[in-house]
Every structure is written in structure tokens, then in C-alpha cells.
Amino acid sequence: MLYRLAQFLLWIYFLIYHRMRVRGMMELKKFLASLPPGSPVILAANHESYLDPPAIGVAFPGRLRFIAWDGLFKVPLFAWLIRTLGAVPVSHENKNSAAALLRMTIGFLEDGYSVLIFPEGERTPDGELKPLEGGVALLASKTGVPIVPVWVEGTWEAFPIQYRFPRPRRVTLTFGQPISPASLPGEMPEKDRRRLLLESIKSAFEAMRDDD
């Protein structure tokens, strides 16, 4: 009940203030329906601003978990909204512990929750895609959970890193074609599997960006 309320309130906000549009939703729903009941996915998205997690959270047709800096939880109403949508606060000290975050995220997947990850690691300072870190590829390779790439457009213009409040700019989300670790040869070395998965995410990002 609370989840649907938070989702509804944020959806109204994004729809009115940011004129949000979502692409690839029909294909995403078909893919999710093809999975065994309760199967999670890993959403891998570019990271333009603090608006990215709630925007994806209101659009994704399922329950999410995502790790967020604990500073975002200082505003009570916003904290309630993102926590209800699946945000889990971590301090900067814990954020820098890759092993702890990996264990936490694997636990979410084992509990049946889809997870949202930003492979760039942090927000872009200039609106350009930063180099991707390998954590998402490691997670997918270890768990076998498929990756759904998500391209976020417009949140940097709406809420760049140097601004304190969002501006009314259009936001567009594009859900891309799933990337399945199971499609890779089983005998492939782990390092090569991770590299191919990361390259597939980057290629998906570039294709969706160029399609805007």
C-alpha cells in the first residue's frame, strides 16, 4: 500500500514537472513475464543526477532495491518516498567497501528483489557517460541474473550536480534489450565473461543514447 502511494506521488511529480516519458516498457514487460515467477533482474543505468533512482523506481513494473548515499535521507518526505521505493541508505565509508556492497546486493537478489545499479559509480559531473566499473558484470556473472540496461536522458539538465533543486526539464527513460549471462559459453574464463558483459552494457548505452 505504502509502496503504491509513494510510486503514485512520484509518478505525478515526474509526469507534471519533468514531462517524463518511458520507452521500451512493452518489451520489458514481455521479458519479465517470460521469466520464472519471482525472478529478479539487474537494472544497469547511467547516472546523471539524484533524480535517476526515483525516476526508474516509479517506471519499473516491479519491486526494486537500490543503494543510496545516506545524505539523501535528511529530507523527511523525500527520505520516506525513496525508502518506500526500495532505497537502502549507506554511508560513504560503507559505500567504498566493494565486498560488503556485493554481499548486500546478492542478498537482495536471493530474496527476489530486482536491483538498480549505476555502473559509473557516481553521478556524471558534466552530463557525459563516465567509464563503467566492473561491479555489475561481477554481480551478473556470479548470480546468472539477467541485466536490463536503462538509459536516462534529461535528469542532468533537470538536476545537475552543482544545483540544489531540480528544474522543470523533460526526462526520458529507455529500457533496453536484456543481457543474459547464460548466453555466454560456460567454459569462458570468468575475466572474459565480465569483460563481455560490461562491453554489452556500454554498447547498449551508446545505442540508446544515439537513438534519442
PEMORA-V612456 format. One record per backbone hydrogen bond with DSSP energy under -0.5 kcal/mol. CO is the residue of the C=O (numbers start at 1). NH is the residue of the N-H. If there is no record, write none. Layout:
<<CO NH> <CO NH>>
//
This chain:
<<1 5> <2 6> <3 7> <4 8> <5 9> <6 10> <7 11> <8 12> <9 13> <10 14> <11 15> <12 16> <13 17> <13 18> <14 18> <14 20> <18 171> <21 173> <23 175> <24 28> <25 29> <26 30> <27 31> <28 32> <29 33> <30 34> <31 34> <31 35> <32 35> <36 39> <41 43> <41 115> <42 44> <42 148> <43 45> <43 117> <44 150> <46 48> <47 124> <49 52> <50 54> <51 55> <52 56> <53 57> <54 58> <55 59> <56 60> <60 62> <63 114> <65 116> <66 88> <68 90> <69 72> <70 73> <71 74> <72 75> <74 76> <75 79> <76 80> <77 81> <78 82> <79 83> <80 84> <81 85> <82 87> <83 86> <86 66> <88 68> <90 70> <91 95> <92 96> <94 97> <96 98> <97 101> <98 102> <99 103> <100 104> <101 105> <102 106> <103 107> <104 108> <105 109> <106 110> <107 111> <108 113> <109 112> <114 65> <115 43> <116 67> <117 45> <117 119> <118 121> <119 133> <134 138> <135 139> <136 140> <137 141> <138 142> <139 143> <140 144> <146 42> <147 149> <147 179> <148 44> <149 176> <150 46> <150 152> <151 174> <153 172> <154 158> <155 159> <158 167> <160 163> <167 169> <171 21> <172 153> <173 23> <174 151> <174 176> <177 149> <178 180> <179 147> <179 181> <180 183> <181 184> <185 188> <189 193> <190 194> <191 195> <192 196> <193 197> <194 198> <195 199> <196 200> <197 201> <198 202> <199 203> <200 204> <201 205> <202 206> <203 207> <204 208> <205 209> <206 210> <207 211> <209 212>>
//
